[in-house]
């Protein structure tokens, strides 16, 4: 039978978890909420953004990976005794941004409050299955934790068992022996339950701390797991003819897998002279060597930080063209440029061999280029995409900054200007809304900006906004004109454009801002019933959606989806919708729309405007033509007019603003195909024939 009670990720949670895994960041779970389900046990729905009947929300008491299943995350909430008076039928996890990322239903239970005479502290636990627990930040606020006695006991036991200083043993072995039964070791007759250090086995992986038993010995509880047996484990021996009062240390290097790794112990009380210097007390100080001193002088904390042996500080860079200095060596450089730009590296001649920079681009959309000083070079042509990092090491002898490691290595091809997967990666046409052949203001359904179609509109004006650097020439401006408003707008991909994305992960990204706080929903949709560019008889089905909170500052939004390969419905499009947006407070601006293969949004692909116009004219072209020739009545005069761009299909052609001279009639379309059309007009009077007209060729989807 199917499960009645279970937990699932919401659509928002799925998107955030996927984004965290892709960007090598973490999803921060902050709180848990409980509700009464509105009087009934609800069924968890991935589209939920709130509980049905939430009545309590608080910080998590525990958030940890299940030790028995690393794909499960366990979240725990404690409801105090004074809180209650309601039923518990549903639970939800809330991230640091306040979004509901997971939801679960539970068997109904009543939580009384102290005033009812039955106060109790109630612990709720939610188990969530994820593909990768490493993408979730396991961090809780200790100020809100209420620990159960079992939790405290378990935590203390785990902590003590993981200490390198172990509880003493009665004896230590001196030779290989069978690990079973009671026996005599180093002159001591052992009893059941005695602790013993086994260190001389022929099979060294058997070494370790054991408990003596009548049958087979078992490893001691504080040394029966790999996490409890680590380099530096130390144990004191109480008795023995040869080894009483000795101290033994595990000298095997990590990593250690208990039962597999050979373990070696050394007597740290043997061969060591007593320390002749007194122990330092208080806070003694010493002289700090010069920053790049390579002598045997003692190292102070100050020297270690200056030398860059650890990240000594964080340097923030917010202006393009900033020059990093030699004094910044050893720092974490946090780069947050408002737009794509470059930063200058210090001359390798001014830094020591092996000096390092850790660079992190935390900007939402800006790409950072690295410029070496003077004749210095980079070992590889790389750039920092948003939310990527890079570690550089100096090689002064070669005048080189070497790329040591980092997520930015994936953009080598882009930085070097090489074509391939980066060329024409944006599957959308006119994604920056620079081309508007049909006009610049619309209020009804139909095409507006080139390749963009209004599905439906009510009390919303769609128009062209004037953009400025670095965003482009124009943008899409949605202006609500009344409180009750609605709009849907989309771009549909041709089959041949959509097919390469079938069965793959695709990402839709765009930038937006608004005059006041607004909400826009973005979609990736596929045709429901046919391999069609218009959705088939069933229209469109949504495979990914995201509600975007838009404010006055420009933001980048992303949404990703696995495009299904069902063999029958290969149409694909992206869309936006607004409903009852705030009117009278400015409009919503959208630009930089990009649909591409892969789980990560790359910077918007700015194609040359002439090239973008050619792509648009394959679907819709506005032009004019003129004819002048001698003609005799009652014949027709005509000629072949080629399209500026071959059309995707034979277009519908309309002639407008047609005029004619005294000897000619009004022109009409005689024939047309994907290459061009033939306008013609009747020679009303023998003589010189002259006529002109404008035309519209429409082969849109």
Secondary structure, DSSP 8 states (H G I E B T S, - for coil): ---SS-EEE-HHHHHHHHHHHHHT--EEEEEEEEE-GGGS-----TT-SS-SSEEEEEE-SEEEE-TT-TTEEEEEEEE-TTS-SEEEEEEEEEETTS-EEEEEEEEEEEE--GGGT----EEEEEEEE-S-GGGEE----GGG----HHHHHHHHHHHHHT-SB---BSEE-SS---SBS--EETTEE--TT-EEEE---SSGGG-EEEE--SSB-EE-GGGSSGGGS-TT-EEEB---TTTTT-EEEE---S---TTTS---EEETTSS-----S----S--------TT--SS----HHHHHHTTSS---EEEE-STT-B--GGGTTSEEEE--SSSEEEE---GGGS-TT-EEEEEE--SS--EEEE--TT-EESS--EE-TTEEEEEEEEGGGTEEEEEE-GGGGGHHHHTT--STTTT----SSTT----TT-SEE-SSEE-STT-EEEEEESEEEEEEE--TTS-SEEEEEEE-SSS-EEEEEEEE-HHHHGGGTTSEEEEEEEEEESS-EEEEEEEEEESSSS-TT--TT-EEEEEEEEEEE-SS-EEEEEEEE----SS---EEEEEEEES---SS--EEEEEEEEEESSS--------HHHHHHHHHTTEEEEEEEEEEEE-TT-EEEEEEE-SS--SS--EEEEEEEEE-TTB---EEEEE-SSEEEEEEEBSSSEEEEEEEEEEEE---
